[in-house]
Each structure stands twice: as C-alpha cells, then as structure tokens.
Amino acid sequence: MPAHALKRSTLLTLCACVLVAQSMVAAINLLIPQLGASGLHPSHTEVLWTVDAYVIVFAGLLIPAGALGDRYGRKGALLTGLAVFAAGAATSALAPGPALLIAGRGLSGAGAALITPATMSILVQLAGPERRAQAMASWTLAIGLGGLAGNLGGGLVGQYLSWRALFAAMVPLAAVLAAAVALTTPRTARSAQGSPDPVGTLLLTAGLVAMLFGIIEGPDHGWASVRILTAFGVSALLVAAFTVHALRSRAPLFDPRVFRSGGLRVTTLGLATGFFGLFALFFVNSQYLQDVKGFEPASTGVAIVPLIVGMALVPKFAARWSARPRPVVGTGLALIGLGLLAASTADAHTPYPLYACWLLVISAGTGLAMPALTLGVVVSLPAHQAGLGSGLGTSAREIGAALGVAVAGTALAGHADFASGMGPALRTVGAVVLLATVLVVTGYRPAARPSRTPSDTPPGTPHAAKEPVA
C-alpha cells in the first residue's frame, strides 16, 4: 500500500472514531451522583456495574475483535462496531431500569472493542513505513483526547443535562462517523487465515473478563475474598486452556508464540504502566477537585485540560525520535511517575496553577512515551496482524487502567477520608510506575521490522503478500 494512501480525511475520521470510543470509558464517572439519585433507583452495586460493564466488555473483546478484523476486513469491523456502539448507547438512553442500562453499556463496550483495533490496523496498512510513526502519534493523541472529552463531556452533562443525554448524543454521532468512514476509508488487505476459532475466542474472552472482574471488584470485596480469588483462578485456568488450544489448533485465533518477541512483551508492559498511572490520576483527580477543592462537575472537566497539552504537542517531537525508542519511552514513563509523586503533595490549600503544572508533567510524559510504545507493538508483529497488535496493545492499556483505579481505590480505602488518603494513594501509584519503568527500560530493544522468513514467522501465520483485499 503506497504511503500516499493515507489521506488527511481518513486519518481524522479514524482518530475521531477511537476518540469517541475511548471517551465513554471516562464520561460516566462524573455522572455517578446523578445516576445514584435518578428515577431508576439503582443500588450501589448497580451503579458500579453501570460504570464497569463498558470497560470489562471493551477490554475483554479487544484481542478477538482485532484478530477477526484482520481476517474478515477492517473497514467492515469498524462499521459494525459503530453500529453496535450506537445500539448500546440507544439502549442505555431509553433504559427503564438499571438492568437494561448496564446491558446497553456492555453492548457499547462490544462496539468499542471492534472500533479501536480496526482504526489502528487501517492506519498501519495505509500509512506505510514512512508515515507510520506520525500516524501512531495521531492515534495515541486521539486516545488521550478521548479521556479528556469524556471528563469534560461527563462534567457538562452532569451539571446541565440529564444523564440520558450523554447516551442519546452518541447515536447520531456514531451515524455521522459511520458515514465519514464509508466515504473516506478504503478497504485494506486482510489475512487469509481460515476459521474464526470460536473455541479460542470464547476461552480467551472469558479469561480476560474474569481477570478484569477480579481487578475492578477487588477493592470492594477484598483482594483475599473467595469471590476475587475465584475470579483470578478461573482467569488463569481459561487463559492456560486458550494457550493449549491455540498451540494445537491449525487455525488459532492467534498464535501465543508471538510473545516470544521481547519487543512485544516490553511494549505491552510499557503501555499498561502508562495507563496505570494515568487512570489512577483520573480516578483521584475528579474526587480531589470536587470534594477537596469544591469545584463543580463542569469545572472539574475543564480543570483537567492541562493533561491534554503535553499529549497534543509532545508526540509531534516524539515521532522524530522513533528510531531511538528506549530513551524516549524511559523518559516519558519516568515523567508520569514523577508527576504523580508531585501531585501526591496536593491538599486543600494547593493553588490550582501549581496542581496544573504537575498535570503538565504527566501529560508530557504520556505524549512522549505512548506513541513509541504503540509503534513498538505494531512493528513487533507482521503488518497483516496489525489488528491483533492493536488488540494486544489496547488490552494492555485497559488492564493497566483498571489496575490503576483498583490500586488507587484500595490505597484510599485504608484511610479515614479522601483528603488523608490521596497522598499515599498517588505515591503508591507513582512508585509502581517508576519501578515498572526500570523494567521496561532494562528489557527494551530497538524496534525492528519482523522478518517474513519461515524460520522467524510463528507457525500457521500467513504472509502479508498473500492477503486478499476486503
């Protein structure tokens, strides 16, 4: 595919799709008080599941969705994802009770799982080696903007509109995006691999869902509770069963031997580390600004805008250094960890401009590290497996995000109130980020294009040159 195949209109459309999908991870958090007091009369557990259903389904289906998009057509997967996302949003907007609201959130999460890997996979196919780093920087920026848009949109809706308005707005927005995709996005080469491997898909998805359930519910039920230990145990068994099945299958969902690549292992760890810190901050930030500083919901959404400055400006420079990923990634992740340690000193008397400076440090680190890590996942796999690579990378992001919220929440639960627990929580998260940064930098190797020779290609992996167009 020639480099000029990636047009600006296509890039903007694909980035807008992933931005919208990512925004719905964060938007609901600022609507929790309104949902709890709504006419649906949800219980505390039902409110939590309204928040978590999207993330659990989204992250649980990412890898199968990416692999299936590679196999059957990425543009078709993207359009299907937008339709499913809209159907879920409409279900939530019209829900007469908590059960249907939660079901709608899960359905939208399934749509997002199709959208996210398809967008990155199409970009990889169209950009070519010359523009791939810049395309990944734009895609990573769109994910960051999605978090900002979710916080800002959720805050505005929470203060001025009904919670139903948030979900209702997603329906026409998804329709507009689908029309833009149909007009601007060409079909790309797809993998010629055979069967859809329903057994492998079921085993892997169920294993990831069980793991995410344990991570998300751990702070509430206790990490040593029977329910959480059972969830992690079931997850381990299902993932092990998937591995055995995939190694024996002639046409697996994906070959687990791709993780022989040290580059793939270390970049997925780096992505998880960055989002671990970022989403722990999102979780703490909204409570700090509203409960400690006294900000309104809309002001809270606006107050996180400094996080986008580094994400918007730094990737343009980071793309120029894509040939030297180790120092770029190490510096970026270290800035996230140091920024969290600085933010841990905030209290009721901290001036907002000073707090905003710490947000800028974290945003600069995110903008520096994430494009290089995303590109590292991409080049660790053959081009025809770009959807699988995106699914693996985005799963790492979402698992890291869930862990960040869980660790921050657990640390906060050990203190009498939020004000006294915020500092220890952010220090814990910052220390983990810095420790993981050392592991990433130590294990990092300069990314190289994977060989297409039979000796280096995992068994059963088709070659890109034989891919049909879909």
Solvent accessible surface area in square Angstrom, and as a share of the most:
residue,aa,sasa,rsa
1,M,120,0.54
2,P,69,0.44
3,A,32,0.25
4,H,139,0.62
5,A,19,0.14
6,L,5,0.02
7,K,131,0.56
8,R,183,0.67
9,S,54,0.35
10,T,1,0.00
11,L,29,0.14
12,L,111,0.55
13,T,13,0.07
14,L,0,0.00
15,C,16,0.10
16,A,35,0.27
17,C,1,0.00
18,V,1,0.00
19,L,44,0.22
20,V,15,0.09
21,A,0,0.00
22,Q,4,0.02
23,S,10,0.07
24,M,4,0.02
25,V,11,0.06
26,A,3,0.02
27,A,2,0.02
28,I,0,0.00
29,N,63,0.32
30,L,11,0.06
31,L,0,0.00
32,I,63,0.32
33,P,99,0.62
34,Q,51,0.22
35,L,3,0.01
36,G,39,0.37
37,A,88,0.68
38,S,17,0.11
39,G,65,0.63
40,L,18,0.09
41,H,151,0.68
42,P,18,0.12
43,S,56,0.36
44,H,134,0.60
45,T,79,0.46
46,E,59,0.26
47,V,11,0.07
48,L,46,0.23
49,W,67,0.23
50,T,3,0.02
51,V,19,0.11
52,D,17,0.09
53,A,8,0.06
54,Y,0,0.00
55,V,18,0.10
56,I,8,0.04
57,V,41,0.24
58,F,1,0.00
59,A,1,0.01
60,G,0,0.00
61,L,52,0.26
62,L,0,0.00
63,I,11,0.06
64,P,3,0.02
65,A,9,0.07
66,G,2,0.02
67,A,6,0.05
68,L,50,0.25
69,G,4,0.04
70,D,5,0.03
71,R,7,0.03
72,Y,121,0.46
73,G,3,0.03
74,R,1,0.00
75,K,24,0.10
76,G,29,0.28
77,A,13,0.10
78,L,0,0.00
79,L,51,0.25
80,T,71,0.41
81,G,0,0.00
82,L,3,0.02
83,A,64,0.50
84,V,38,0.22
85,F,1,0.01
86,A,17,0.13
87,A,48,0.37
88,G,0,0.00
89,A,2,0.01
90,A,32,0.25
91,T,39,0.23
92,S,1,0.01
93,A,10,0.07
94,L,143,0.71
95,A,0,0.00
96,P,108,0.68
97,G,18,0.17
98,P,22,0.14
99,A,82,0.64
100,L,81,0.40
101,L,2,0.01
102,I,36,0.19
103,A,56,0.43
104,G,0,0.00
105,R,2,0.01
106,G,12,0.12
107,L,74,0.37
108,S,5,0.03
109,G,0,0.00
110,A,22,0.17
111,G,0,0.00
112,A,0,0.00
113,A,0,0.00
114,L,40,0.20
115,I,2,0.01
116,T,1,0.00
117,P,1,0.00
118,A,4,0.03
119,T,0,0.00
120,M,3,0.01
121,S,0,0.00
122,I,0,0.00
123,L,0,0.00
124,V,1,0.01
125,Q,22,0.10
126,L,0,0.00
127,A,0,0.00
128,G,4,0.04
129,P,83,0.52
130,E,132,0.59
131,R,79,0.29
132,R,21,0.08
133,A,19,0.15
134,Q,116,0.52
135,A,3,0.02
136,M,1,0.00
137,A,8,0.06
138,S,35,0.22
139,W,0,0.00
140,T,12,0.07
141,L,40,0.20
142,A,3,0.02
143,I,4,0.02
144,G,11,0.11
145,L,55,0.27
146,G,0,0.00
147,G,3,0.03
148,L,26,0.13
149,A,38,0.30
150,G,2,0.02
151,N,10,0.05
152,L,53,0.26
153,G,24,0.23
154,G,0,0.00
155,G,0,0.00
156,L,74,0.37
157,V,16,0.09
158,G,18,0.18
159,Q,67,0.30
160,Y,148,0.56
161,L,105,0.52
162,S,58,0.37
163,W,12,0.04
164,R,81,0.29
165,A,34,0.26
166,L,12,0.06
167,F,2,0.01
168,A,50,0.38
169,A,52,0.41
170,M,20,0.09
171,V,52,0.30
172,P,78,0.49
173,L,66,0.33
174,A,1,0.01
175,A,63,0.48
176,V,97,0.56
177,L,14,0.07
178,A,28,0.22
179,A,53,0.41
180,A,29,0.22
181,V,0,0.00
182,A,56,0.44
183,L,156,0.77
184,T,39,0.22
185,T,4,0.02
186,P,57,0.36
187,R,130,0.47
188,T,1,0.01
189,A,22,0.17
190,R,67,0.25
191,S,6,0.04
192,A,54,0.42
193,Q,38,0.17
194,G,47,0.45
195,S,58,0.38
196,P,63,0.40
197,D,8,0.04
198,P,95,0.60
199,V,82,0.47
200,G,0,0.00
201,T,30,0.18
202,L,126,0.63
203,L,35,0.18
204,L,9,0.05
205,T,21,0.12
206,A,36,0.28
207,G,0,0.00
208,L,15,0.07
209,V,52,0.30
210,A,15,0.12
211,M,50,0.22
212,L,1,0.00
213,F,41,0.17
214,G,0,0.00
215,I,6,0.03
216,I,31,0.16
217,E,9,0.04
218,G,0,0.00
219,P,37,0.23
220,D,86,0.45
221,H,74,0.33
222,G,30,0.29
223,W,88,0.31
224,A,86,0.67
225,S,32,0.20
226,V,125,0.72
227,R,132,0.48
228,I,0,0.00
229,L,101,0.50
230,T,74,0.43
231,A,10,0.08
232,F,67,0.28
233,G,35,0.33
234,V,63,0.36
235,S,6,0.04
236,A,65,0.50
237,L,132,0.66
238,L,41,0.21
239,V,55,0.31
240,A,53,0.41
241,A,42,0.33
242,F,4,0.02
243,T,46,0.27
244,V,71,0.41
245,H,49,0.22
246,A,1,0.01
247,L,82,0.41
248,R,198,0.72
249,S,35,0.22
250,R,233,0.85
251,A,22,0.17
252,P,7,0.05
253,L,4,0.02
254,F,11,0.05
255,D,7,0.04
256,P,22,0.14
257,R,65,0.24
258,V,7,0.04
259,F,74,0.31
260,R,176,0.64
261,S,38,0.24
262,G,30,0.29
263,G,23,0.22
264,L,0,0.00
265,R,127,0.46
266,V,10,0.06
267,T,2,0.01
268,T,21,0.12
269,L,71,0.35
270,G,0,0.00
271,L,1,0.00
272,A,21,0.17
273,T,7,0.04
274,G,1,0.01
275,F,9,0.04
276,F,15,0.06
277,G,0,0.00
278,L,5,0.03
279,F,14,0.06
280,A,0,0.00
281,L,0,0.00
282,F,19,0.08
283,F,68,0.28
284,V,0,0.00
285,N,2,0.01
286,S,16,0.10
287,Q,51,0.23
288,Y,1,0.01
289,L,1,0.00
290,Q,52,0.23
291,D,103,0.54
292,V,34,0.20
293,K,53,0.22
294,G,58,0.56
295,F,56,0.23
296,E,98,0.44
297,P,31,0.20
298,A,11,0.08
299,S,51,0.33
300,T,3,0.02
301,G,0,0.00
302,V,81,0.47
303,A,7,0.05
304,I,2,0.01
305,V,54,0.31
306,P,21,0.13
307,L,5,0.03
308,I,20,0.10
309,V,62,0.35
310,G,6,0.06
311,M,7,0.03
312,A,31,0.24
313,L,98,0.49
314,V,33,0.19
315,P,5,0.03
316,K,136,0.58
317,F,100,0.41
318,A,4,0.03
319,A,16,0.12
320,R,178,0.65
321,W,124,0.43
322,S,38,0.25
323,A,89,0.69
324,R,173,0.63
325,P,7,0.05
326,R,91,0.33
327,P,72,0.45
328,V,10,0.06
329,V,1,0.00
330,G,10,0.09
331,T,68,0.40
332,G,0,0.00
333,L,0,0.00
334,A,29,0.22
335,L,54,0.27
336,I,0,0.00
337,G,0,0.00
338,L,94,0.47
339,G,1,0.01
340,L,0,0.00
341,L,58,0.29
342,A,30,0.23
343,A,0,0.00
344,S,6,0.04
345,T,87,0.51
346,A,9,0.07
347,D,72,0.37
348,A,54,0.42
349,H,164,0.73
350,T,13,0.07
351,P,78,0.49
352,Y,62,0.23
353,P,93,0.58
354,L,80,0.40
355,Y,1,0.00
356,A,13,0.10
357,C,67,0.40
358,W,39,0.14
359,L,0,0.00
360,L,68,0.34
361,V,54,0.31
362,I,0,0.00
363,S,0,0.00
364,A,28,0.22
365,G,0,0.00
366,T,8,0.04
367,G,1,0.01
368,L,19,0.09
369,A,0,0.00
370,M,1,0.00
371,P,6,0.04
372,A,10,0.08
373,L,0,0.00
374,T,2,0.01
375,L,24,0.12
376,G,3,0.03
377,V,1,0.01
378,V,7,0.04
379,V,24,0.14
380,S,21,0.14
381,L,6,0.03
382,P,7,0.05
383,A,24,0.18
384,H,2,0.01
385,Q,16,0.07
386,A,4,0.03
387,G,2,0.02
388,L,4,0.02
389,G,1,0.01
390,S,1,0.00
391,G,0,0.00
392,L,9,0.04
393,G,2,0.02
394,T,0,0.00
395,S,4,0.03
396,A,13,0.10
397,R,3,0.01
398,E,1,0.00
399,I,32,0.16
400,G,1,0.01
401,A,4,0.03
402,A,7,0.06
403,L,66,0.33
404,G,0,0.00
405,V,52,0.30
406,A,3,0.03
407,V,40,0.23
408,A,0,0.00
409,G,14,0.14
410,T,51,0.30
411,A,24,0.18
412,L,21,0.11
413,A,79,0.61
414,G,66,0.64
415,H,72,0.32
416,A,109,0.84
417,D,81,0.42
418,F,34,0.14
419,A,69,0.54
420,S,58,0.37
421,G,0,0.00
422,M,3,0.01
423,G,8,0.08
424,P,39,0.25
425,A,0,0.00
426,L,0,0.00
427,R,116,0.42
428,T,58,0.34
429,V,0,0.00
430,G,0,0.00
431,A,56,0.43
432,V,63,0.36
433,V,0,0.00
434,L,48,0.24
435,L,118,0.59
436,A,14,0.11
437,T,10,0.06
438,V,91,0.52
439,L,105,0.52
440,V,0,0.00
441,V,49,0.28
442,T,97,0.56
443,G,35,0.34
444,Y,3,0.01
445,R,142,0.52
446,P,93,0.58
447,A,52,0.40
448,A,76,0.59
449,R,126,0.46
450,P,32,0.20
451,S,47,0.31
452,R,85,0.31
453,T,67,0.39
454,P,116,0.73
455,S,104,0.67
456,D,92,0.48
457,T,17,0.10
458,P,25,0.16
459,P,76,0.48
460,G,52,0.50
461,T,15,0.08
462,P,26,0.17
463,H,54,0.24
464,A,25,0.19
465,A,102,0.79
466,K,153,0.65
467,E,22,0.10
468,P,50,0.32
469,V,109,0.63
470,A,19,0.15
